[in-house]
């Protein structure tokens, strides 16, 4: 759900890119089923998630959502923060977003042993430029619709786009304050 941020923060080597994505698809203890660099990137992904979940700026951002959406506000915020990162990419990255996403898609396409659920979505991610498409705010509507199909109470995401429109500026400011701190944290973990 926040694939772009994890990929950006996790390192640029192929194994790091893979592990940055695997973190959303591989659960439980890692016991040598992946190469050491991939497992290190999965561990970093998990540390980034913990840092994010405990950060006061993220608490502030989550508190902006209505009670109706509070249960899934974290998911909505993850998606929105990927939009902010894609939208403002040049503030946080040295290479153009298109070059970065092309590199990620090349690595994904050449890997033959992706975790099962990632293997199912990777072709769609590549073909539809999921990562680059986050630049466009309106794309978030179809992203959230896709996520809602996997939820037990999808009706709680209904209206999320209207709420994001209303909260666009304050949530964007939350991201501007938070992401450099997250970058510093991720860099300190290497």
C-alpha positions in Angstrom: 0.0 0.0 0.0 2.9 2.3 0.5 5.1 0.5 -1.9 6.8 3.7 -3.4 8.0 4.9 0.0 9.4 1.5 1.0 11.1 1.1 -2.3 12.6 4.6 -2.1 13.8 4.2 1.5 15.0 0.6 1.3 18.1 1.0 -1.0 18.6 0.8 -4.8 20.3 -2.5 -5.3 18.0 -5.2 -6.8 18.0 -7.3 -3.6 17.1 -4.2 -1.6 14.3 -3.3 -3.9 12.9 -6.8 -3.8 13.1 -7.0 0.0 11.5 -3.6 0.3 8.4 -5.0 -1.5 8.6 -8.4 0.1 8.0 -6.7 3.5 4.3 -6.4 2.6 4.0 -10.0 1.4 6.2 -12.1 3.7 5.0 -12.5 7.3 6.6 -14.2 10.3 10.2 -15.0 11.1 12.7 -15.1 8.4 14.8 -18.2 8.6 17.1 -18.0 5.6 14.4 -18.6 2.9 15.7 -15.5 1.1 19.2 -14.1 0.3 20.7 -12.2 3.2 20.3 -8.8 1.5 16.7 -9.5 0.8 16.1 -10.5 4.4 17.9 -7.3 5.6 15.6 -5.2 3.4 12.5 -7.0 4.8 13.8 -6.3 8.3 14.3 -2.6 7.4 10.7 -2.5 5.9 9.4 -3.7 9.3 11.5 -1.2 11.3 10.2 1.6 9.0 6.6 0.4 9.6 7.2 0.5 13.4 8.8 3.9 13.3 5.9 5.2 11.2 3.2 3.7 13.3 4.7 5.2 16.5 5.5 8.7 15.1 3.5 11.7 16.6 3.2 13.3 13.2 1.5 10.2 11.9 -0.8 10.2 14.9 -1.7 13.8 14.1 -2.4 12.9 10.5 -4.6 9.9 11.5 -6.5 12.1 13.9 -7.6 14.3 11.1 -9.8 11.5 9.7 -13.5 11.2 10.7 -14.5 8.6 13.1 -16.2 6.7 10.3 -12.9 6.0 8.6 -10.7 5.8 11.6 -10.4 2.0 11.5 -8.8 2.1 8.0 -7.3 5.6 8.2 -3.8 4.1 8.3 -4.4 2.4 4.9 -5.8 5.6 3.4 -2.9 7.6 4.8 -0.3 5.2 3.4 -1.8 5.6 0.0 -2.0 9.3 0.3 1.6 9.6 1.5 2.7 7.6 -1.6 0.9 10.2 -3.6 2.7 13.0 -1.8 6.1 11.3 -2.4 5.4 10.8 -6.1 4.0 14.3 -6.5 7.0 15.9 -4.8 9.6 13.2 -5.9 12.3 15.7 -6.9 12.4 17.1 -3.3 13.4 13.7 -1.9 15.2 11.7 -4.6 18.2 12.3 -6.9 17.0 10.4 -9.9 13.7 11.1 -11.9 10.7 9.1 -10.8 10.3 7.6 -14.2 13.9 6.2 -14.1 13.4 4.9 -10.6 10.1 3.1 -11.4 11.7 1.7 -14.6 14.5 0.2 -12.5 12.0 -1.2 -10.0 9.9 -2.8 -12.8 13.0 -4.3 -14.5 14.0 -5.9 -11.2 10.5 -7.2 -10.6 10.1 -8.6 -14.1 13.4 -10.4 -14.0 12.8 -12.1 -10.6 11.3 -15.6 -11.0 10.7 -16.4 -7.3 8.5 -13.7 -6.0 6.2 -14.4 -3.0 2.9 -15.8 -4.2 0.7 -12.7 -3.8 3.4 -10.4 -5.1 3.8 -12.7 -8.1 0.1 -12.2 -8.9 0.1 -8.4 -8.7 3.6 -7.6 -10.1 2.6 -7.9 -13.8 -0.3 -5.5 -13.2 2.0 -3.1 -11.2 4.5 -3.0 -14.1 1.9 -2.9 -17.0 -0.1 -0.1 -15.3 2.8 1.8 -13.8 1.3 1.7 -10.3 4.2 3.6 -8.7 4.4 6.4 -11.2 0.6 6.8 -11.4 0.6 7.8 -7.7 1.5 11.3 -9.0 -2.1 11.8 -10.0 -4.4 12.3 -7.1 -7.4 10.9 -8.9 -5.6 7.5 -9.2 -6.0 7.1 -5.5 -9.7 6.5 -6.0 -9.1 3.3 -8.0 -6.3 2.3 -5.5 -8.7 2.6 -2.6 -11.4 0.8 -4.5 -9.0 -2.1 -5.1 -8.0 -2.2 -1.4 -11.6 -2.1 -0.3 -12.3 -5.4 -2.2 -9.9 -7.1 0.2 -11.4 -5.7 3.4 -14.0 -7.4 5.6 -15.8 -4.0 6.0 -15.2 -2.2 2.7 -18.0 0.2 3.3 -15.8 2.0 5.8 -13.6 3.2 2.9 -16.6 4.7 1.1 -16.2 8.4 1.0 -12.4 8.2 1.6 -11.7 10.3 -1.5 -14.0 13.1 -0.4 -12.2 13.1 2.9 -8.8 13.2 1.3 -9.9 16.1 -0.9 -11.0 18.0 2.3 -7.8 17.1 4.1 -5.4 17.4 1.1 -3.4 20.5 2.4 -3.1 19.5 6.1 -2.2 15.9 5.2 0.3 17.2 2.6 1.9 19.4 5.3 2.0 16.3 7.7 3.9 14.5 5.0 6.3 17.4 4.4 7.2 17.4 8.0 7.3 13.6 8.5 9.1 12.2 5.4 12.5 13.8 5.9 12.5 12.3 9.4 11.6 8.9 8.0 14.4 9.3 5.5 16.9 10.0 8.3 15.6 7.1 10.3 15.9 4.7 7.3 19.4 5.9 6.5 20.5 5.4 10.1 19.5 1.8 9.9 22.0 0.8 7.3 
